Amino acid sequence: MTSIRFGTDGWRGILAEDFTFANARIVAHAIARYVVRGEDARKGVLIGYDHRFASDRIAETCAEVISATGTPVWVTDKPCPTPAISLLVRQRQAAGGLVITASHNPYGWNGIKYKASYGSSALPSVVAQIETELEGVQREGVPALPPRRDLIQPLEPRAPYLDTIEKLVDWQRVRDAKFRFVSDPMHGSAAGLLVELFKRNDVACDEIRGARDPRFGGIHPEPIEPHIDALRQAVRAGKYDAGFCADGDGDRIGAIDRDGSFVNPHQIFALLVWHLAGTRKLPGDIAKTFSVTKLIDKLATKFGRKLHEVPIGFKYICELMLEQNILIGGEESGGIGTSLYLPERDATVSALLLAELMAWHGKSLGELLAALHAEFGEYHYGRVDLDLKVGQKEKAIEHFSDGRLKSLLDFPVVRRENMDGIKVYVGKAGWVMVRASGTENLLRVYSETSKPETTRRVLDAVSQVVHQL
């Protein structure tokens, strides 16, 4: 049997290989054991699911396993985005929540995310307790207890979720701007959400790729290039002012400007910091993960905000948001949370705030980015994911950690940081970072410099070095 381990936000596996009904039962029972021992199990567990193959049936299976321990369970009556479960767990003061999803992973994957009672990713301390329970269940097996069907109830997730997030923006301002938007849920479980909110409030919005498709139209449901090409084409063809894209379970955002340019997650995060801390002057510090643009550092300085940098994984930002007044926190992959709402990522909320930002200034995303670059300088980010042989990831980390490496291309290595992976600063040009993925057999290579061609050169050079190791 495959050893099951939680990654940055739960457990994921390949359908029919690692991700099986039997293994889902093991994970569900381990979570149930944690809830019984670490939470008030009488408050119950909520279970939601996405558009992936068999997600609804896995949700039912998990409900049966958890109910067998005497814990009440509510299962959503339709697919929903992950942040809807996070919100409802918090609003209903439930003991916790599960979402059957593999987030942005390719269609051949599925997974189980655990959402803690405060409405976000489980803290590292909670993950450690669940993993301890997992070890025990994998040794001993799932007990043959009958499900308590009297403890399993249906739950409608969309209405309370939409009613809550609708209150976060100034709709009059957005209406008056007369912008036209297009939403792209990438065949995932955020389908219909953004378009409903905009239309409720008389703002023009259409939707593409809204139908359920467990194969996600043949692309990865991750809101980055090249998977976002369909949205680019729609924006150009329909002459929309912006397009907003959500990943497979609706917690990560990407965007397209009216001219067809991709607005990457770092730029979105910077724009939202500028909007909330600068334009709206809301109080609070700023948090970012280790791989996020240095433009955030400059914005924090400008607005007199303390900047917190944490390892990769939104759970570390969540931990800060629970302990301190963090106005906004973000990660490289498009997950952004704010104190206006939840200590949780939400693509739909991020899209609403971007629309409000555009309306506030009467400008496109590209025009707003140009204003940021004019004030703070240009920041051009890139990432490549390398699928390597066994042992190569470790060799790569070791190679770039070695103090004997004094240069890369024609740039001197001036310093290193090793909070999560290894980040190498190359002269005044910028930085490059290598890190092993927490959920897939990949080495991620990230870079940021002041010119797009320099970023590409650095990424190509590092990739070449890694493949030769």
C-alpha positions in Angstrom: 0.0 0.0 0.0 1.2 3.5 -0.8 2.3 5.6 2.1 -0.1 8.6 2.5 1.4 11.9 3.5 -0.1 15.4 3.8 1.5 18.0 1.6 1.2 21.8 1.8 -2.6 21.7 2.0 -3.8 18.1 2.4 -3.2 14.9 0.5 -3.2 14.4 -3.3 -2.6 11.4 -5.5 -3.0 9.9 -9.0 -6.5 8.5 -9.6 -6.6 4.7 -9.4 -3.0 4.5 -8.3 -2.6 6.4 -5.1 -6.0 8.1 -4.9 -8.4 5.2 -4.4 -11.5 4.8 -2.4 -9.6 2.7 0.1 -7.0 5.4 0.7 -9.6 8.1 0.9 -11.3 6.1 3.7 -7.9 5.9 5.5 -7.5 9.7 5.2 -11.1 10.4 6.3 -10.8 8.1 9.3 -7.5 9.8 10.3 -9.1 13.2 10.1 -12.1 11.9 12.1 -9.8 10.7 14.8 -8.1 14.1 14.9 -11.5 15.9 15.1 -12.6 13.6 18.0 -9.4 14.2 19.9 -8.5 17.7 19.0 -11.7 19.5 18.3 -15.4 19.5 19.5 -16.6 16.7 17.3 -20.3 17.5 18.2 -20.0 20.6 16.0 -19.6 18.3 13.0 -17.6 18.3 9.8 -18.6 19.9 6.4 -17.6 18.1 3.2 -17.5 19.8 -0.3 -16.2 18.6 -3.6 -15.1 19.9 -7.0 -15.7 18.9 -10.6 -13.1 16.1 -10.8 -13.8 12.5 -11.6 -15.5 10.7 -8.7 -15.2 13.7 -6.3 -18.9 13.5 -5.4 -18.7 9.7 -4.6 -15.5 10.2 -2.6 -17.3 12.9 -0.6 -20.1 10.4 0.2 -17.5 7.8 1.2 -15.7 10.2 3.5 -19.1 11.2 5.1 -19.8 7.5 5.8 -16.4 7.0 7.4 -16.6 10.1 9.6 -20.3 9.6 10.6 -19.3 6.1 11.8 -17.3 7.7 14.6 -20.5 9.5 15.8 -19.5 12.8 14.3 -22.3 14.7 12.4 -21.5 15.4 8.8 -22.9 17.9 6.2 -22.2 17.2 2.6 -22.7 19.9 -0.1 -25.6 19.1 -2.5 -23.5 20.4 -5.5 -19.8 21.1 -6.3 -18.4 24.3 -4.7 -15.1 26.1 -4.5 -12.8 25.3 -1.6 -13.2 28.8 0.0 -16.9 28.2 0.3 -16.2 25.3 2.7 -13.7 27.4 4.6 -16.3 30.1 5.0 -19.1 27.8 6.0 -16.9 26.0 8.5 -16.2 29.3 10.2 -19.8 30.7 10.0 -21.4 27.5 11.3 -18.6 27.0 13.9 -18.0 23.5 12.7 -15.2 21.3 13.9 -13.6 21.3 10.5 -14.1 20.7 6.8 -13.0 18.5 3.9 -12.9 19.4 0.2 -12.4 16.6 -2.3 -10.1 18.3 -4.8 -6.6 18.3 -6.3 -6.8 22.1 -6.7 -4.7 23.1 -9.8 -3.2 19.6 -10.5 -3.8 17.9 -13.9 -7.1 16.0 -14.4 -5.5 12.6 -13.5 -5.2 13.6 -9.9 -7.6 14.0 -7.0 -7.1 14.8 -3.3 -8.5 15.7 0.1 -8.0 19.2 1.6 -8.6 19.7 5.3 -10.0 23.0 6.5 -9.7 23.8 10.2 -12.3 25.3 12.4 -11.1 28.9 11.9 -11.8 28.6 8.1 -8.5 28.0 6.4 -5.6 25.7 5.8 -4.7 23.6 8.8 -1.8 25.0 10.7 1.5 23.0 10.7 0.7 21.9 14.2 -2.7 20.5 13.1 -1.2 18.8 10.0 1.4 17.1 12.3 -1.4 15.7 14.5 -3.4 14.5 11.5 -0.2 12.8 10.1 0.3 11.1 13.5 -3.3 9.7 13.2 -2.6 8.7 9.6 0.4 6.6 10.6 -1.8 4.8 13.1 -4.7 4.2 10.7 -2.3 2.9 8.0 -0.9 0.4 10.5 -4.2 -0.7 12.0 -6.6 -0.2 9.2 -10.0 1.5 9.2 -12.4 -0.2 11.7 -15.4 -1.9 10.2 -18.0 0.4 11.7 -21.3 0.9 9.9 -22.0 4.5 8.7 -24.5 6.5 10.8 -26.7 7.8 8.0 -28.9 9.7 10.5 -25.8 11.9 11.1 -25.3 12.8 7.4 -27.2 15.9 6.2 -27.2 17.9 2.9 -25.8 21.4 2.7 -26.4 24.1 0.1 -23.0 26.0 -0.1 -23.4 28.7 -2.7 -26.1 31.1 -1.4 -24.4 31.9 2.0 -21.0 32.1 0.3 -22.1 34.5 -2.4 -24.1 36.6 0.1 -21.0 37.0 2.3 -18.5 38.0 -0.4 -20.9 40.3 -2.2 -20.5 42.7 0.8 -16.8 43.1 0.3 -16.7 45.7 -2.5 -18.3 49.1 -3.4 -20.8 48.0 -6.1 -21.9 51.5 -6.9 -18.3 52.4 -7.8 -18.0 49.3 -10.0 -21.3 49.9 -11.7 -20.5 53.6 -12.5 -17.2 52.6 -14.1 -19.1 50.7 -16.9 -16.4 48.1 -17.3 -17.1 44.8 -19.0 -15.6 41.6 -17.6 -15.3 37.9 -18.6 -14.9 35.1 -16.1 -13.0 31.8 -16.7 -13.4 29.1 -14.0 -11.4 26.7 -16.3 -14.3 24.0 -16.0 -13.7 24.0 -12.3 -16.0 24.5 -9.2 -15.9 28.3 -9.2 -18.2 28.1 -12.3 -21.1 30.6 -12.2 -20.0 32.5 -9.1 -18.4 35.7 -10.4 -20.8 36.1 -13.3 -23.8 35.8 -10.8 -22.4 38.4 -8.5 -21.6 40.9 -11.3 -25.1 40.4 -12.9 -26.8 40.8 -9.5 -25.2 44.2 -9.3 -25.8 45.3 -13.0 -22.2 44.9 -14.0 -21.5 43.4 -17.4 -19.9 39.9 -17.2 -19.8 36.8 -19.3 -18.3 33.4 -18.6 -16.3 30.9 -20.6 -15.3 27.3 -19.7 -18.1 27.1 -17.1 -19.4 23.6 -17.9 -18.2 20.7 -15.7 -15.5 18.8 -17.4 -13.4 16.3 -15.3 -10.6 16.6 -18.0 -10.6 20.4 -17.8 -10.7 20.7 -21.6 -7.3 19.1 -21.9 -5.4 21.7 -19.9 -4.2 21.9 -16.3 -6.7 24.0 -14.3 -4.0 26.4 -13.2 -4.5 30.1 -14.0 -1.1 30.7 -15.6 0.3 30.5 -19.1 -0.3 28.6 -21.3 -3.5 27.3 -19.7 -5.0 30.7 -19.7 -4.9 31.2 -23.5 -8.7 30.6 -23.9 -9.3 33.6 -21.6 -6.9 35.7 -23.6 -8.7 34.9 -26.8 -12.1 35.7 -25.2 -10.9 39.0 -23.9 -9.6 40.1 -27.2 -12.6 38.8 -29.3 -15.2 40.3 -26.9 -13.2 43.5 -26.3 -13.6 43.1 -22.5 -11.8 45.3 -20.1 -10.4 42.4 -18.1 -10.7 38.7 -17.7 -10.5 36.8 -14.4 -9.5 33.2 -14.1 -9.8 30.7 -11.2 -8.1 27.4 -10.7 -9.9 24.0 -10.5 -11.2 24.6 -6.9 -11.5 28.4 -7.0 -8.9 29.5 -4.6 -6.1 30.8 -7.0 -6.5 33.7 -9.4 -5.0 34.7 -12.8 -6.0 37.7 -15.0 -5.9 39.0 -18.5 -5.7 42.7 -19.3 -7.8 44.3 -22.1 -4.9 44.1 -24.5 -4.5 40.3 -24.0 -1.5 40.6 -21.7 -1.3 38.0 -18.9 -1.3 39.6 -15.4 0.6 37.2 -13.3 -0.2 36.4 -9.6 2.7 38.6 -8.3 1.3 41.5 -10.2 -2.2 40.8 -8.9 -0.9 40.6 -5.4 1.0 43.9 -5.8 -2.1 45.6 -7.2 -4.2 44.5 -4.3 -1.6 45.6 -1.8 -1.6 49.0 -3.5 -5.4 49.1 -3.5 -6.1 48.0 0.1 -3.1 49.5 1.9 -2.7 52.6 -0.4 -6.0 53.6 -1.9 -8.4 52.3 0.8 -5.8 52.9 3.6 -6.9 49.8 5.5 -4.8 49.0 8.6 -2.6 45.9 8.9 0.7 44.3 8.0 1.6 42.5 4.8 2.7 38.8 4.5 4.2 37.0 1.5 5.8 33.6 0.9 9.4 33.2 0.1 9.0 33.0 -3.7 7.0 36.2 -4.1 8.1 39.4 -6.0 10.3 41.9 -4.3 7.9 44.6 -5.4 5.8 43.7 -2.3 8.8 44.8 -0.1 8.8 48.2 -1.8 5.0 48.7 -1.4 5.2 47.7 2.3 8.0 50.3 2.8 6.0 53.0 1.0 2.9 52.4 3.0 4.8 52.0 6.3 3.6 48.4 6.8 5.6 45.6 8.4 6.4 42.8 5.9 6.4 39.2 7.1 8.1 36.6 4.8 7.2 32.9 5.4 8.0 29.5 3.8 5.9 28.4 0.8 2.4 27.2 1.7 -0.6 29.4 2.5 -0.8 27.6 5.9 2.1 29.8 7.1 0.3 33.0 6.0 -2.9 31.7 7.7 -0.9 31.2 10.9 0.2 34.8 10.9 -3.3 36.1 10.0 -4.7 34.2 13.1 -2.1 35.7 15.4 -1.6 39.3 14.1 -3.3 42.0 12.1 -2.4 41.0 8.6 -4.2 43.1 6.0 -3.3 40.9 3.1 -1.1 37.9 2.5 -0.2 36.2 -0.8 1.8 33.4 -2.5 3.4 32.9 -5.8 0.7 30.6 -7.1 -2.2 33.2 -7.0 -3.5 32.5 -3.5 -4.3 35.7 -1.8 -6.2 36.3 1.5 -7.3 39.5 3.3 -8.4 40.5 6.8 -11.7 41.8 5.2 -12.8 38.2 4.8 -11.0 35.0 5.9 -7.5 33.9 6.5 -7.9 32.0 3.3 -7.2 32.2 -0.5 -10.2 33.0 -2.7 -10.0 33.7 -6.5 -13.5 35.1 -6.6 -12.9 37.6 -3.8 -9.5 38.6 -5.4 -11.4 39.2 -8.7 -14.0 41.4 -7.0 -11.2 43.5 -5.4 -9.4 43.9 -8.8 -12.7 45.1 -10.4 -13.1 47.6 -7.6 -9.5 48.7 -8.0 -10.0 49.3 -11.7 -13.3 51.2 -11.0 -11.7 53.3 -8.3 -9.1 54.7 -10.8 -11.0 54.2 -14.1 -8.0 52.4 -15.5 -7.2 49.0 -17.0 -5.0 46.5 -15.2 -2.2 47.2 -17.6 -2.4 51.0 -17.0 -2.4 50.4 -13.2 0.7 48.1 -13.6 2.4 50.7 -15.7 1.9 53.2 -12.9 3.4 50.7 -10.4 6.4 50.1 -12.6 6.9 53.9 -13.2 7.1 54.4 -9.4 9.0 51.3 -8.2 10.9 50.0 -11.3 10.1 46.9 -13.3 9.9 43.4 -12.0 9.7 40.5 -14.4 9.0 37.0 -12.9 9.1 33.6 -14.4 8.9 30.0 -13.3 9.6 26.6 -14.9 8.8 23.2 -13.5 11.4 20.5 -14.2 10.4 16.8 -14.1 13.6 15.1 -13.0 15.0 11.7 -12.4 15.2 10.3 -8.8 17.9 12.2 -6.9 18.3 15.1 -9.3 16.1 17.5 -7.1 18.5 16.9 -4.1 21.6 17.4 -6.3 20.1 20.7 -7.6 19.5 22.1 -4.1 23.0 21.0 -3.1 24.6 22.6 -6.2 23.0 26.0 -5.7 23.6 26.0 -1.9 27.4 25.4 -2.4 29.3 28.5 -1.5 31.9 27.6 -4.2 29.3 28.6 -6.9 30.4 32.3 -7.4 28.6 33.2 -10.6 25.6 32.4 -12.9 25.9 33.4 -16.5 27.7 36.8 -16.4 26.3 37.7 -12.9 28.1 37.3 -9.6 26.4 35.4 -6.8 26.1 38.0 -4.0 24.1 36.1 -1.4 21.9 33.2 -0.6 18.7 32.6 1.5 17.4 29.1 2.4 14.1 29.7 4.1 12.4 27.2 1.7 14.5 25.8 -1.1 17.5 27.9 -2.0 17.4 31.5 -3.3 20.5 32.9 -5.0 20.8 36.7 -5.6 22.7 37.4 -8.9 24.4 40.9 -8.8 21.9 43.7 -9.2 19.9 41.8 -11.7 17.6 40.0 -9.3 17.3 36.4 -7.9 16.7 32.8 -8.9 15.4 30.1 -6.6 15.2 26.3 -6.8 12.7 24.3 -4.6 11.3 20.8 -4.6 7.5 20.7 -5.1 5.5 19.7 -2.0 2.8 17.8 -4.0 4.5 16.6 -7.2 7.7 15.0 -8.4 9.0 18.3 -9.7 11.8 20.9 -9.1 10.4 24.4 -9.4 12.8 27.1 -10.7 11.7 30.7 -10.0 13.4 33.9 -11.1 12.8 37.6 -11.0 14.8 40.3 -12.7 14.3 43.8 -14.1 14.0 42.6 -17.7 11.9 39.8 -19.2 14.8 38.6 -21.4 17.1 38.5 -18.4 14.6 36.4 -16.4 14.3 34.0 -19.4 18.1 33.7 -19.7 18.5 32.9 -16.0 15.7 30.3 -16.0 17.2 28.6 -19.1 20.7 28.6 -17.6 19.6 27.1 -14.3 17.4 24.5 -16.1 20.4 23.5 -18.2 22.6 23.1 -15.1 20.0 21.0 -13.3 19.5 18.6 -16.2 23.3 18.0 -16.3 23.6 17.1 -12.6 
